[in-house]
Amino acid sequence: MGEARRGFVPIGGLHHAARAHAAGFCVFNDIGVAIEQLRRRHKLKRIAYVDIDAHHGDGVFYAFEDDADVIFADIHEDGRYLYPGTGRAEETGKGEAAGTKLNLPVPPGADDAIFDTVWPGVIAHLERFDPEFIILQCGADSLEGDPITHLRYSPAAHGRAARDLVALAERLGHGRVLALGGGGYNRTNLAQGWNAVVASLL
């Protein structure tokens, strides 16, 4: 097998499962497993996790809330209106990890204009910490027309996220980006959103 600096796994991104229990359609948290493998097997230190799924990535956030080497950034529908009800802007990490976590709740109905307003903050946050690997959870349930969420992004938002993270990874000198599909309950949105991500990875 060869090696690649970028990859996309559509059946992945199970961001609700905790270390000790399943949650939110997620039995195992493959993201947490990937982070631990990157650090233990490949000896990387700082891993960035970016989540644009409509739901807050609580399973990842709380598993690494006090870990300063996991840089976390999550744009999600405000937890007052959507499962799992977490991800307040005040949740920025604990102890030595304070300030390494960025939660950006957006209101129901948030569209590309709002995404474009908050997204630069994600890139700026990551740049502060010089991550050695970037994971993107690009759940398509944040696209307009999803039956269980209330956000209104277009596929262009997902394409921009992947494109900007690839550009950041290249600026950092390693080019490593792994995109994971995450949620999405409208098949057309899945196709369009994830195609935009793959096009940007290429």
VOGU-3710 file (C-alpha; in Angstrom, 3 decimals, decimal comma):
1> mgearrgfvp> 0,000/0,000/0,000  1,119/3,543/-0,688  0,979/6,611/1,477  -1,315/9,636/1,235  -1,327/12,936/3,068  -5,092/13,412/2,765  -8,027/11,047/3,025  -11,806/10,861/3,352  -13,754/8,196/5,263  -17,523/8,658/4,759
11> igglhhaara> -18,522/6,020/7,328  -16,747/7,653/10,248  -16,850/10,655/12,521  -18,842/9,084/15,369  -18,395/12,072/17,642  -20,976/11,413/20,383  -19,711/8,146/21,903  -17,757/8,581/25,134  -14,844/6,522/26,401  -17,173/4,338/28,477
21> haagfcvfnd> -20,555/4,433/26,743  -22,394/4,785/23,442  -24,457/7,873/22,613  -26,264/9,599/19,751  -26,170/6,765/17,141  -22,441/6,285/17,944  -21,268/3,035/19,539  -17,531/3,739/19,389  -15,779/7,083/19,050  -13,519/6,388/16,082
31> igvaieqlrr> -12,218/9,969/16,250  -10,871/9,467/19,747  -9,298/6,179/18,671  -7,649/7,921/15,701  -6,267/10,682/17,919  -4,798/8,180/20,370  -3,298/6,103/17,535  -1,711/9,146/15,911  -0,024/10,011/19,186  0,937/6,552/20,411
41> rhklkriayv> 1,821/4,761/17,171  2,991/7,663/15,031  4,439/9,814/17,847  2,608/12,965/16,827  1,957/15,394/19,649  -0,567/18,077/18,686  -3,704/16,922/16,861  -6,361/19,371/15,667  -9,999/18,327/15,529  -12,485/20,468/13,580
51> didahhgdgv> -16,216/19,678/13,572  -18,837/21,294/11,292  -21,581/18,730/11,908  -24,804/20,371/13,139  -24,453/18,568/16,472  -21,769/19,395/19,023  -18,962/16,818/19,083  -19,411/16,195/22,787  -17,798/12,768/22,855  -14,542/14,199/21,523
61> fyafeddadv> -14,715/17,416/23,515  -15,194/15,862/26,937  -12,742/13,014/26,300  -9,980/15,559/25,701  -11,295/18,582/27,618  -8,213/18,708/29,854  -5,715/17,640/27,163  -3,724/20,613/25,884  -2,369/18,688/22,900  -5,786/18,132/21,310
71> ifadihedgr> -6,776/21,391/19,631  -10,563/21,455/19,294  -12,805/23,696/17,168  -16,520/23,042/16,680  -19,178/25,066/14,840  -22,586/23,622/15,714  -26,232/24,479/16,210  -26,791/26,039/19,631  -27,326/23,250/22,161  -30,450/24,938/23,483
81> ylypgtgrae> -32,188/23,794/20,302  -30,470/20,518/19,351  -28,996/17,329/20,810  -26,739/16,897/22,768  -27,341/20,276/24,411  -23,648/21,002/24,975  -20,929/23,116/23,376  -21,376/26,504/25,016  -18,913/29,205/23,958  -17,641/29,301/27,548
91> etgkgeaagt> -16,421/25,695/27,258  -12,805/26,306/26,275  -10,962/23,478/28,025  -9,890/22,772/31,586  -6,634/23,085/33,507  -3,578/23,241/31,270  -5,892/22,842/28,275  -7,797/26,064/28,963  -8,000/28,035/25,731  -7,198/25,094/23,455
101> klnlpvppga> -10,871/24,365/22,783  -13,152/26,556/20,673  -16,925/26,074/20,705  -18,905/28,239/18,291  -22,663/27,687/18,685  -24,763/29,232/15,910  -28,522/29,834/15,934  -31,096/27,670/14,147  -31,355/28,809/10,540  -27,691/29,819/10,321
111> ddaifdtvwp> -26,621/29,899/6,650  -23,411/30,289/4,658  -23,172/33,983/5,564  -22,992/33,109/9,262  -20,629/30,213/8,588  -18,345/32,559/6,655  -18,392/34,980/9,591  -17,334/32,461/12,237  -15,122/30,141/10,157  -12,027/32,423/10,073
121> gviahlerfd> -11,955/32,144/13,859  -11,441/28,400/13,498  -8,418/28,850/11,229  -6,954/31,499/13,537  -7,469/29,202/16,535  -5,654/26,299/14,866  -2,788/28,494/13,687  -2,037/29,443/17,298  -1,109/25,854/18,154  0,726/24,547/15,057
131> pefiilqcga> -1,016/21,136/14,877  0,811/18,216/13,289  -2,353/16,551/11,966  -5,853/17,871/11,207  -9,080/15,867/11,468  -12,264/17,312/9,940  -15,662/15,919/10,906  -17,803/17,192/8,015  -21,282/16,012/8,939  -23,758/16,894/6,193
141> dslegdpith> -26,610/17,377/8,659  -25,666/21,057/8,803  -26,815/21,494/5,181  -30,191/23,040/4,414  -32,980/20,465/4,181  -31,728/17,973/6,758  -34,817/16,495/8,464  -33,537/16,545/12,060  -31,495/19,761/12,290  -32,127/23,435/11,610
151> lryspaahgr> -29,009/24,833/9,914  -29,026/26,039/6,321  -25,491/25,738/4,943  -24,892/24,939/1,289  -22,304/22,388/0,133  -19,995/25,353/-0,493  -19,472/25,691/3,262  -18,171/22,132/3,474  -15,985/22,669/0,436  -14,537/25,821/1,978
161> aardlvalae> -13,815/24,095/5,277  -11,895/21,282/3,608  -10,083/23,629/1,225  -8,958/25,995/3,981  -7,796/23,153/6,217  -5,767/21,657/3,368  -4,193/25,068/2,764  -3,412/25,400/6,481  -1,867/21,930/6,615  0,316/22,828/3,643
171> rlghgrvlal> 1,406/26,091/5,312  2,327/24,099/8,418  4,562/21,914/6,269  2,947/18,482/6,662  -0,231/18,553/4,548  -2,004/15,983/6,734  -5,830/16,166/6,691  -8,286/13,366/7,416  -11,971/14,081/6,714  -14,698/11,953/8,307
181> ggggynrtnl> -18,303/11,900/7,133  -20,236/12,219/10,376  -23,991/12,762/10,362  -26,474/13,547/7,617  -30,043/12,385/7,015  -30,761/13,744/3,542  -29,123/11,653/0,800  -28,837/14,512/-1,675  -27,074/16,595/0,966  -24,710/13,739/1,725
191> aqgwnavvas> -23,723/13,455/-1,924  -23,322/17,171/-2,515  -21,627/18,025/0,765  -19,160/15,175/0,722  -18,389/15,609/-2,980  -17,458/19,203/-2,177  -15,150/17,967/0,585  -13,457/15,382/-1,633  -12,997/17,915/-4,437  -11,252/20,228/-1,981
201> ll> -9,045/17,433/-0,659  -7,958/16,681/-4,223
//
